[in-house]
């Protein structure tokens, strides 16, 4: 091989560099959420409230744009429901946190399934075993949430989100480092 690197190799190194940086940021955010779970839990709840409001506005806009095709009333009602739910969550973040705890359990169960599927699909790739580890840890977190609800909802959601971010960041970091090693080996 020539001593100059191709534009593709340079682009791959840049992408892998960003992947490593974002993985490290995810790990740091996970550690902060674990150390400050009530703040992280309320932060996630407030974020979810705003997402509901923005989704509601999106439904209202879509309903209005498609008013001539039928179904406008249902889109408008759905948009109003989303907006009301978002406002309620923002107005009562502690109650929203209780509800969000159950929603988090459902989300993490789905994430664990998808991590297992991705791990199987990437099985021959170096570092893909970390996706299995991520899926197992995430599944354990689902059990913890369901067994401790509603008493510990104030700290569970922040801690669980932190642990999930920590392990997701670690899994992505390991995959990125394995890919970087492979790229260096191919360049040699």
Helices and strands as residue ranges (DSSP letters): H 7-35, H 37-65, G 67-69, H 72-91, H 93-121, H 129-148, H 153-187
